[in-house]
Amino acid sequence: MQPTSERTTATELDALLQEQTLVGEWVLDPHKSSIRLNNKSMWGLVPVNGEFREVSGHGTVSPDGKVSGTITVAAASIDTRNKRRDTHLRSADFFDSANNPEIIFHADDIRVSGQGVAVTGVLTVRNRTRPLTFEAAVTAGGNGEICLDAEVHVDQLDFGLTWNLLGTVSKANTLTIRAVFTRR
């Protein structure tokens, strides 16, 4: 069963944390979760969309309401529906998945903020780790699932992804994340 379509408000989420309803270990459901990549090539005119097909993760909510977790992506699982482009994205020009098989985001802190949560942590791509903070919407379904939805903007240069034939590839990437967690 999917989480309800209604987002959990900050007040509702605060109440769930204070009541310790969410305390425990959570695991990412890879079948219901997705991480999509969007970039523009050809001087920003042509969108390139892809999805990482292999994701895993876990999270912890402590009795005092501290939330942390990790999402791991198999770099070689990028799928843009173009075999030649996918091979290039896996190469040393981009993800270098042979030497850097995982892209890892570790959330050090997730706090109720505005209409959802503020997520603070570090992203590691190609052995380069950079701080990353973003807002996410939360759905806490009565079915034992927690869903986080976010759009995260990442500059590929921060992670050593510098290949750019004639300056045709945008350095700005958008990751659209849907992370569905269930109790462990």
C-alpha positions in Angstrom: 0.0 0.0 0.0 1.3 3.5 -0.9 1.5 6.3 1.6 -1.5 8.5 1.6 -1.4 11.3 -1.0 -1.8 14.0 1.6 1.4 15.5 2.8 2.0 15.4 6.6 2.0 18.9 8.0 4.8 20.2 10.2 2.4 20.2 13.2 1.4 16.6 12.5 5.1 15.5 12.0 6.1 17.3 15.3 3.3 15.4 17.1 4.4 12.0 15.7 8.0 12.7 16.8 7.0 13.9 20.3 4.7 10.9 20.7 7.6 8.7 19.7 5.4 7.1 17.1 8.2 7.1 14.5 11.0 5.8 16.9 13.0 2.9 15.5 14.9 1.6 12.5 13.6 2.2 9.0 14.6 0.7 5.7 14.3 2.2 2.2 11.9 0.3 -0.1 13.8 0.2 -3.4 10.7 -0.9 -5.3 8.7 2.2 -4.3 11.6 4.7 -4.2 13.2 6.5 -7.1 16.1 8.8 -7.8 15.8 10.6 -11.1 18.5 12.8 -12.8 17.7 15.7 -15.1 20.3 17.7 -17.0 20.3 19.8 -20.1 22.8 19.3 -22.9 23.3 21.1 -26.2 23.6 24.6 -24.6 20.6 23.9 -22.3 18.2 23.1 -25.1 17.9 19.3 -24.9 16.8 17.7 -21.6 18.6 14.5 -20.5 16.6 12.4 -18.1 17.6 9.3 -16.3 16.9 7.1 -13.3 19.2 5.2 -11.0 17.7 1.7 -11.0 19.5 0.5 -7.8 19.0 2.3 -4.6 19.1 1.2 -0.9 19.1 2.9 2.4 18.1 3.1 6.0 17.1 5.6 8.7 16.9 5.9 12.4 14.5 8.0 14.5 15.7 8.2 18.1 13.5 8.6 21.2 14.6 12.3 21.4 13.4 12.9 17.8 16.8 12.9 16.2 16.5 11.6 12.6 19.5 10.4 10.5 20.0 8.0 7.6 21.8 7.0 4.5 20.8 6.4 0.8 23.2 4.5 -1.4 22.9 4.6 -5.2 24.7 2.2 -7.6 26.4 4.6 -10.0 26.4 2.1 -12.8 22.6 1.7 -12.5 22.0 5.0 -14.4 19.4 4.5 -17.1 18.7 7.3 -19.6 17.2 4.8 -22.2 20.2 5.5 -24.4 22.8 2.7 -24.2 25.7 4.8 -25.6 25.0 7.8 -23.3 24.6 5.4 -20.3 28.0 3.8 -21.1 29.5 7.3 -21.3 27.9 8.4 -18.0 29.4 5.3 -16.3 32.9 6.1 -17.7 35.7 8.1 -16.1 34.4 11.2 -17.8 31.4 11.2 -15.4 30.6 8.7 -12.6 33.6 6.5 -13.1 31.5 3.6 -11.7 34.2 1.0 -12.1 36.3 2.9 -9.5 33.5 4.6 -7.6 30.6 2.2 -7.6 28.4 4.1 -5.1 27.0 7.5 -4.7 26.1 8.0 -1.0 24.0 10.6 0.8 24.3 10.6 4.5 21.7 12.7 6.3 23.1 13.9 9.6 20.0 15.7 10.6 16.4 15.9 9.5 14.3 18.5 11.2 10.7 19.7 10.9 10.7 22.9 8.8 8.2 24.9 7.0 5.9 22.6 5.1 8.0 19.5 5.5 11.6 18.8 6.7 15.0 20.3 6.2 17.5 17.6 5.4 21.2 18.3 6.2 24.0 15.9 5.3 26.8 15.1 2.9 26.8 13.8 -0.6 29.7 11.7 -1.9 30.3 11.2 -5.6 33.6 10.0 -7.1 35.2 10.1 -3.6 34.4 13.8 -3.2 32.2 14.7 -0.3 30.3 17.9 -0.1 27.7 19.3 2.3 24.1 19.2 1.0 21.0 20.7 2.5 17.5 20.6 1.0 13.8 20.7 1.8 11.6 17.7 1.5 7.9 17.0 1.7 6.8 14.2 4.0 4.0 11.8 3.9 3.5 9.6 7.0 0.9 7.1 6.0 -1.0 5.0 8.5 0.3 2.0 6.7 3.8 2.1 8.4 5.5 4.0 5.6 7.2 7.3 5.6 7.8 9.0 2.2 10.2 11.9 1.5 9.8 13.8 -1.8 12.5 16.4 -2.8 14.1 18.1 -5.7 17.8 18.6 -5.1 20.0 20.8 -7.2 23.6 19.7 -7.6 26.6 21.2 -9.5 28.5 18.4 -11.1 31.8 20.4 -10.9 31.6 20.1 -7.1 32.2 16.4 -7.6 34.9 16.4 -10.3 32.5 15.8 -13.2 34.2 18.2 -15.5 33.8 16.6 -19.0 32.0 19.0 -21.2 32.4 18.7 -25.0 32.5 22.3 -26.4 30.6 23.6 -23.3 27.4 21.9 -24.4 26.5 20.2 -21.1 24.9 22.1 -18.2 26.8 21.8 -15.0 23.5 22.0 -13.0 21.7 18.8 -12.3 18.3 18.3 -10.6 17.7 15.1 -8.7 14.1 14.2 -8.1 13.9 11.9 -5.1 11.1 9.8 -3.8 12.4 7.9 -0.8 9.9 5.5 0.8 10.9 3.9 4.2 9.2 1.1 6.1 9.9 -0.2 9.6 12.6 -2.7 9.9 
